C-alpha cells in the first residue's frame, strides 16, 4: 500500500509543478496575472491594511497642532516646500538665500524618482534629501507618506516603508531587514515583496528620516556585506547594505538628513541629491498662513478678521522684512501662525495657552530628543556622548542673547559670534561638535540683517562687517530668559563655591564616618577644624539663594523700567513684530531697544508645564530654584505695584502674572491692587482672557474699587470673556467702546447676577440705541447694587427715557443718572425728572446736550424743586444755567464737552454751546444782583473760549482741487 501511495504522491507533485510553470509562462507572455482570486486577495490585503494603519499613524499630530482647530484634514495643513535638485559637486553649498536657486531646477517628490541615465541595471534609486533645521524635512516625509496612502503620489510603488533613524539608532539587538519591517509593521511579516526573490523589490520604497541620528560606516572592514533580507544584523549595517544596493538592489530609497551629515553616504551610492529650501516666496508662505489661520485650503474665508490678518502679514512679507527672511523656514511660519492665533483667536473655552508655552513647544517640536552626538571611536564618557542639543543652544546662543539684552542690542557682528559661540572650545571633540552646531543649528536662530529693515540697519551703522540678528526678535528674549533661569549666568564666586561644595559634600560623608571612629580614642577638639567641611554646603546655599533673589529683582526692574513706560504693551509689540507698523512709524527711543518680553518669559519659564517640556529637551529647572525666585519675586512685585503705573505697564504686569500661572502668588499681588485702569489699551481676545484669568485667582471676597476699560475697542465676545472679571468691580467704566445693542444683554445679565457688586456703570459714547437701552433697563427692578448709571451719548430716545422713568420706581438705590447728549425731547425729559423727584435716593440727573427747548429747560428746573416743604430736590443739569442763576456744575459740564468734543459731532456741540450762550444772556438780563451778573460774564467767557477752540481745531473744508 505504501509503495502505491509514494508514486501517486510524486505524480501529483509533478503535476502541480508543471501547472505552476505553465502559469508563469502565460503571465510572462501576456502580461496578465493568471493567479487565483484567493492568492491575489491574500497579497493585496496586507498592503491595504498597511496603507490604512500608516495613514492613521502619520495623521496623528502633536498637541501643539490642535490649537488651530480640528476643522481641516492633514492634507490641507501642509504646503509643499521648495525642493531643488542639486549636482553632486554643489551638494555641500547651502543657499545663501532661498531665492538664489542658481542653475538648480525645482522638482517635485515624484520627479525625484524618475529614472536617471547614470543609474540603471535595474537598480532602484537612492535619493538624498537634505536641508537645515526647520526647513520641513519631517513635515515633507509625513505629507509624502500620507499622499501615498490615499493614492495621490508615488503610485509606481506598491509598498512604502517609512523608518525613523532615531528609532533605528536606539535598537540594541540585531535583526534582519524583514524582522525590522515586521517589528514596526506586523501585517507585513513575510510579505513576498521583501523576500529578495526575482525583481519584486522594484515596487518597494524605503524612507529613512533623519539619517544624522545613525552612525553609518561604508567601509568594507567595518560593515559586512549581506544580501539576505533574513540575516540578523545591526540596524545601521542593514541600512548600509540597502544603500550599497547589495541588499534588495531593486528597491528605491529616500533618505533625509541635515547638512552636517551630507557626506556620511559616499557619492557613488547616491543617484540624486535634492535640497529642501523651505518657502522661497511670499505666495508659498501665504498659502501656508491661509491653511492655518483660515482652517481650510483654497476656499473662501469664513472669518473676515482672519482675512485681514493674512493681508497685513502678506504686506509685511512683501516688504522683504526680517520676518520675511525668517519665514523661508516653515518652522517660523508655524510660529508666526501660532502667535497670531494666540493673540487674536483665544477662546475662553479652549485650554490655557501662554506665549512662553508657545515658544517652549516650538523648540520642543524642532529639538525634542535632539542630542549633540560625538560619533564613533571617541573617548568621551557614555553619559556625555548624548548631550542635550537644546542645552548646548542655551549655553552658546542663549549666552549671546543675554549679552544683547543686557547691553540693549539686537545686532551682532561675526566677531561677537566667534566670541560667544564656541570661543572656549579646546578639545577636538568640542571643535567637532561646534562645527556640527554651526552647520545645522546656528542659522536656525540667527540670520543676516535685511537691508530694508530700517531700525536694524541703523543699529548696525558704523560696522563694516556683516551683522546678524535673531530670526524672530522675541526668540532673543526667550533664550536670554532661559539662560538666566537655568542658572547659567552664575557669578565667579557662585561657580567656585558650587564646585567646592560639591566636592567637599561628596567626600564629607565618608570622612565623617572615619572621624566618628577615631574620636572614640582621640579628643574630638583635635578634629574641630574638619567641621568646616559642613559650612561649604550652607555657604553655597546662601549664595545661591541670593542669586535667585537677584533674578527676581531683575524681573521686576526690567518689567517696570522707566524708559519703557510709554511704549506699547508687550502683546502689541509682539503683534507689530509680525504684522509690521502701518501708518506713521514711531520714533525710536534714545534709551535703546525695549526688552519687555524678557522678564515675562522668565516668569513663564517657572511654570510647571513649561518646566516639563524643558525637561524633555534636557534643560532642567529645579523646584527649589523656582521656590526661591517666586518668594523674592512676590516681594518685588508688591513693592513696584504700589507706585503709579501707566496703563501699558499695568497690562504688562497682568501678562506676567498670567504667564507665571501661579494662583497663590497672583492672589497675593492682587491684594495690593485696588484699581485697574487700562484706558486706550487696544484689547484683544487674549488680553481679555489674561485679565479674566488673573482676577479669577483672587478670593471671592476680593473687590476692585475701579476698572477703567474706556476706549479699548471691546466687542460682544470680549464682554463675554470679561464677565467674570466684572463681578469683582465696584466702578466699571466701558466708555467709547462701540458696544452695540446686543452687548446690553450681557450687561443686563451681569447686573442681575447676585455675585455682581457693580455700583457705578459708565456706558458713554456707545451706540446702544433704543433697543439696547431698553434691554439694559430690564435689570433695574432686581438690581440692588447700582448707584451711578451713565448713558451719555448712547442713542437713547423718548421711548428709552420713558421706560427708564418707569423702572426707576422699582430701583431704590440709584443716586445719579446721566442721559446727556441723546435724543430725548421735552415731554420724555419732564416724565423722567418727575420719576427722579419721586425716587427715594436719586439726587442728580444729567440732560444737557439733548434737543430741549428753552421752555422745556425752564420746566425741568421747576420740576426739580420739591412740591412740598419736606420733599426732595433733584438737581437737573440741562444747561450751564438754572433759570436766572448759574449752575453749580457749569465747569464739569464744560469740561466733559471739551474732553469728548473730538469724538462727538462738532456741529451739534457748537450749536449746544451757542444755546448755552443764549441761556447765559437771558439769565444775566433777568438777574438783579451785580455780582451774579458778573459771574454770568465769567461763565460766558469760558463758553466762548470753548467755542473758539472747537472752531480752531475743526478740519478745513475740502475744496476738491489740487494745489
Buried (B, 14 or more C-beta within 10 A) or exposed (E): EEEEEEEEEEEEEEEEEEEEEEBEEEEEEEEEEEEEEEEEEEEEEBBEBBBEBBBEBBBEEEEBBEBBBEEBEBBBBBBBBBBBBBEEEEBEEBBEEBEEBEEBEEBEBBEBBEEEEEBEEEBBBBBBBBBBBBBBBBBBBBBBBBBBBEEEBBEEBBBBBBBBBBBBBEEEEEBBBBBBBBEBBEBBEEBEBBBBEEEBBBBBBBBBBBBBBBEBEBEEEEBEEBEEBEBBBBBBBBBBBBBBBEBBBBBBBBBBBBBBBBEBBEEEBBBBBBBBBBBBBBEBBBBBBBBBBBBBBEEEBEEEEBBEBBEBBBBBBBBBBBBBBBBBBBBBBBBBBBBBBBBBBBEBEEEEBBBBBBBBBBBBBBBBBBBBBBEEEBEBEEEEBBBBBBBBBBBBBBBBBBBBBEEEBBBBBEEBBEBBBBEEBEEEBBEBBBEBBBBBBBBBBBBBBBEEBEEBBEBBEEEEEEBBBBBBBBBBBBBBBBBBBBBBBBEEEBEEBBEBBEEBBEEBEEEBEEBEEEEEEEEEEEBEEBEEBEEBBEEBBEBBBBBBBBBBBBBBEBBBBEEBEEBBBBBBBBBBBBBBEEEEEEEEEEEBBBBBBBBBBBBBBBBEBBBEBBEBBBBEBEEEBBEBBBBBBBBBBBEBBEEEBBBBBBBBBBBBBBBBBBBEBBBBBBEEBEEBBBEEBBBBBBBBBBBBBBBBBBEEEBEBEBBBBBBBBBBEEBBBBBBBBBBBBBBBBBBBBEBBBBBBBBBBBBBBBEEBBBBBBBBBBBBBBBBBBBBBBBBBEEBEBBBBBBBBBBBBBBBBBBBBBBBBEEBEBBBBBBBBBBBBBBEBBBBBBBBBBBBEEBBBBBBBBBBBEEEBBBBBBEBBEEEEEEEBEBBBBBBBBBBBBBBEBBEEBBEBBBEBBEEBEBEEBBEBBEBBBEBBEBBBEEBEEEEBBEBBEEBBEBBBEBBEEBEEEEEEEEEEEEE
